[in-house]
Structure formats: C-alpha cells, structure tokens
Amino acid sequence: MKTYGGVGSILALLLPVPSIGWLLAIAGFILTLVAVKYISDLVNDRSIWNDMLLSIVVTIVGVIVGFFVLVASLLRFMGLNNLNFADFGSSFNPSTIPTGDWVGLIAWALAGIAVVWILLTVSGVFLHRGYGKIAKALNVGLFGTAGLLYLIGAATTILVIGFLLIPVAEILLAIAFFSIQDNAPVAVQPGPTTP
C-alpha cells in the first residue's frame, strides 16, 4: 500500500517529461488509486474510496467540457459551426474560411475556463475530504495537509498559483504514503451489523 501510493505520487510528478510524461503520470495515478482502495478496505471506510471516485469523475467531466467548449469556440470563431463535411471536397481552400469576432471567441473561452475551474475545485473538495479521512484513520497528518493543498491548488489554478501548489501537494502525498508505519494503528470504522 505505502509503496504503491508513494511510487504512484512520484510518477504523477513526471507529467511534464516530454513524450512519456503522460504515460508515467497515468501509471502513477493508477498506483495511487490502488493504494487508496487498499486503505479504504483496510479501515473499512468505503466513503474514502467514494470520495476519490467522485473526484475522478468530476475531473474527467471538467476536462471533457473544457475541451468541447474550446473546440466549439474555435469552430464558431472560424465560421465552421454550420460546416458540412461534404464541403471538404478537392476544391477546399483554407484561405476562404471566414473568421468570426474576437469578442465571441474570448467570451466562450472564458466561459469554458470558468466551468473547468469550478469542476476542478469541486474535485479538490472530494479529494481533500478523502485524504482527510485517511489522515485520521492512519494517524498520518500529512495526508490531510496534502489534501488541503490539492484543494487550494485547484481553487487557485485560475490565478496560476495552483499549478505550483498541486506538485507540492503531490510531493507531500508521496511523503505521507512512505510515512505509513507497517504496524501503524488503524482507526477501523464499524462495519454493517447483521441481525
């Protein structure tokens, strides 16, 4: 559990590496998920896993919405929003594409950024909540600190500061995973009772 989570957090930091960074980050993300799932099962608290899943779903929705808003705004700007694929014949000339207004492009882009920012902040809330529960269950306060930094980072990405805080949170998360004692006291949540 600690090795998966620690190594996963370190690999997630390698996202900026050219060519293979995204693959390493995905591998790290998966390892971290495995560690969180293991902890959730170990302490018998499914809400930890649920918080992580909600965070992932909201992040994915944010990325998809942001991508489509950006593409739609660019197509609208270029006057291609009503384009028929039959228009792409052999006589297609890109220089004849009409350009739209800059105000519309900027407005749509800002709207897309705002939606992505809101969804990433909501994702940060779930992540913060999940790591806070892990901090209490395993008695490793760094999980709570990392979760709080993730939340602050997500909320301040619109000011660019968040892009600096999120890697710091990832480093703290790696340290938190490696700080888990092999025989650490675990605060186990009571399971469902059977009559």
C-alpha positions as CSV (number, residue, x, y, z in Angstrom):
1,M,0.0,0.0,0.0
2,K,2.7,2.5,1.0
3,T,4.9,1.6,-1.9
4,Y,2.1,1.8,-4.5
5,G,1.0,5.2,-3.1
6,G,4.4,6.6,-2.7
7,V,5.7,5.5,-6.1
8,G,2.5,6.5,-7.7
9,S,2.7,10.0,-6.3
10,I,6.3,10.4,-7.6
11,L,5.3,9.1,-11.0
12,A,2.5,11.6,-11.2
13,L,5.1,14.4,-10.8
14,L,6.7,13.3,-14.0
15,L,3.8,14.6,-16.2
16,P,5.9,17.4,-17.7
17,V,8.5,14.9,-19.0
18,P,8.5,15.1,-22.9
19,S,6.9,12.2,-24.8
20,I,6.4,9.7,-22.0
21,G,5.4,12.0,-19.1
22,W,1.7,11.4,-19.6
23,L,2.2,7.6,-19.5
24,L,4.2,7.8,-16.3
25,A,1.5,10.1,-14.8
26,I,-1.3,7.7,-15.7
27,A,0.7,4.8,-14.2
28,G,1.3,6.8,-11.1
29,F,-2.4,7.8,-10.9
30,I,-3.4,4.1,-11.1
31,L,-0.9,3.1,-8.4
32,T,-2.2,5.8,-6.1
33,L,-5.8,4.6,-6.7
34,V,-4.8,1.1,-5.8
35,A,-3.3,2.3,-2.6
36,V,-6.3,4.4,-1.7
37,K,-8.6,1.5,-2.4
38,Y,-6.5,-0.8,-0.2
39,I,-6.6,1.8,2.6
40,S,-10.3,2.2,2.2
41,D,-10.8,-1.6,2.6
42,L,-8.3,-1.8,5.4
43,V,-10.0,0.8,7.6
44,N,-13.5,-0.4,6.5
45,D,-14.5,3.1,5.3
46,R,-16.0,2.9,1.8
47,S,-16.5,6.7,1.9
48,I,-12.8,7.2,1.3
49,W,-13.0,5.3,-2.0
50,N,-16.2,7.0,-2.9
51,D,-14.7,10.5,-2.4
52,M,-11.8,9.5,-4.6
53,L,-14.1,8.2,-7.3
54,L,-16.2,11.4,-7.2
55,S,-13.1,13.5,-7.5
56,I,-12.0,11.5,-10.6
57,V,-15.4,11.7,-12.3
58,V,-15.7,15.5,-11.7
59,T,-12.2,16.0,-13.0
60,I,-12.9,13.9,-16.2
61,V,-16.1,15.8,-16.8
62,G,-14.2,19.1,-16.3
63,V,-11.6,18.1,-18.9
64,I,-14.2,16.9,-21.4
65,V,-16.3,20.0,-21.0
66,G,-13.3,22.3,-21.3
67,F,-12.1,20.5,-24.5
68,F,-15.5,20.7,-26.2
69,V,-16.1,24.4,-25.2
70,L,-12.6,25.2,-26.6
71,V,-13.2,23.3,-29.9
72,A,-16.7,24.8,-30.3
73,S,-15.5,28.3,-29.7
74,L,-12.7,27.9,-32.2
75,L,-15.1,26.4,-34.8
76,R,-17.5,29.2,-34.2
77,F,-14.8,31.8,-34.5
78,M,-13.7,30.4,-37.8
79,G,-17.2,30.3,-39.1
80,L,-17.3,26.5,-39.2
81,N,-20.1,25.8,-36.7
82,N,-22.5,25.0,-39.5
83,L,-19.9,23.3,-41.8
84,N,-21.0,20.2,-43.6
85,F,-18.4,17.5,-44.1
86,A,-19.4,17.4,-47.8
87,D,-17.8,20.8,-48.1
88,F,-14.4,19.2,-47.7
89,G,-14.0,18.5,-51.4
90,S,-11.0,18.6,-53.5
91,S,-11.5,22.3,-54.1
92,F,-11.4,23.2,-50.3
93,N,-9.3,26.3,-49.8
94,P,-8.5,27.2,-46.1
95,S,-7.9,30.8,-47.1
96,T,-11.7,31.1,-47.8
97,I,-12.7,30.3,-44.2
98,P,-14.4,33.3,-42.7
99,T,-13.3,34.5,-39.3
100,G,-15.7,35.4,-36.6
101,D,-15.5,38.0,-33.9
102,W,-12.8,38.0,-31.3
103,V,-15.2,39.0,-28.5
104,G,-17.2,35.9,-29.1
105,L,-14.1,33.7,-29.0
106,I,-12.8,35.3,-25.8
107,A,-16.3,35.1,-24.2
108,W,-16.6,31.4,-25.0
109,A,-13.1,30.6,-23.9
110,L,-13.6,32.4,-20.6
111,A,-16.8,30.5,-20.0
112,G,-15.1,27.2,-20.7
113,I,-12.2,28.1,-18.3
114,A,-14.7,29.1,-15.6
115,V,-16.6,25.8,-15.9
116,V,-13.4,23.8,-15.8
117,W,-12.2,25.8,-12.8
118,I,-15.4,25.2,-10.9
119,L,-15.4,21.5,-11.6
120,L,-11.7,21.2,-10.7
121,T,-12.4,23.0,-7.4
122,V,-15.3,20.6,-6.7
123,S,-13.0,17.7,-7.5
124,G,-10.5,19.2,-5.0
125,V,-13.2,19.2,-2.3
126,F,-13.8,15.5,-2.7
127,L,-10.0,14.8,-2.8
128,H,-9.4,16.9,0.4
129,R,-12.2,15.1,2.1
130,G,-10.9,11.6,1.2
131,Y,-7.3,12.3,2.2
132,G,-8.5,13.9,5.4
133,K,-10.3,10.6,6.3
134,I,-7.1,8.7,5.5
135,A,-5.1,11.1,7.8
136,K,-7.4,10.3,10.7
137,A,-7.6,6.6,10.0
138,L,-3.9,6.0,9.7
139,N,-2.8,8.8,12.1
140,V,-0.6,10.4,9.3
141,G,-1.4,14.1,9.3
142,L,0.5,14.7,6.0
143,F,-2.4,13.2,4.1
144,G,-4.7,15.9,5.4
145,T,-2.1,18.6,4.5
146,A,-1.7,17.2,1.0
147,G,-5.5,17.1,0.5
148,L,-5.8,20.7,1.7
149,L,-3.0,21.8,-0.7
150,Y,-4.8,20.0,-3.5
151,L,-8.0,21.9,-2.8
152,I,-6.2,25.3,-2.5
153,G,-4.2,24.4,-5.7
154,A,-7.4,23.5,-7.6
155,A,-9.1,26.7,-6.4
156,T,-6.2,28.9,-7.4
157,T,-5.4,27.4,-10.8
158,I,-7.3,30.3,-12.3
159,L,-4.7,32.5,-10.8
160,V,-1.9,30.2,-12.0
161,I,-0.6,29.8,-8.4
162,G,-2.4,26.4,-8.2
163,F,-0.2,24.9,-10.8
164,L,2.7,25.4,-8.3
165,L,0.7,24.2,-5.3
166,I,-0.5,20.9,-6.8
167,P,3.0,19.5,-7.4
168,V,3.9,20.4,-3.8
169,A,0.7,18.5,-2.7
170,E,1.9,15.5,-4.7
171,I,5.3,15.6,-3.0
172,L,3.6,15.7,0.4
173,L,1.4,12.9,-0.6
174,A,4.4,10.7,-1.6
175,I,6.0,11.5,1.8
176,A,2.7,10.7,3.5
177,F,2.4,7.3,1.9
178,F,6.0,6.4,2.8
179,S,5.4,7.6,6.3
180,I,2.8,4.9,7.0
181,Q,4.1,2.6,9.6
182,D,3.9,-1.1,8.8
183,N,2.2,-1.7,12.1
184,A,0.5,1.6,12.4
185,P,-2.6,1.8,14.5
186,V,-5.6,1.9,12.2
187,A,-8.9,3.5,13.2
188,V,-11.3,1.0,11.8
189,Q,-14.8,2.2,11.0
190,P,-17.5,-0.1,12.3
191,G,-18.9,-2.3,9.5
192,P,-22.6,-3.1,8.9
193,T,-24.1,-5.1,11.7
194,T,-26.0,-8.3,10.8
195,P,-29.1,-9.3,12.8
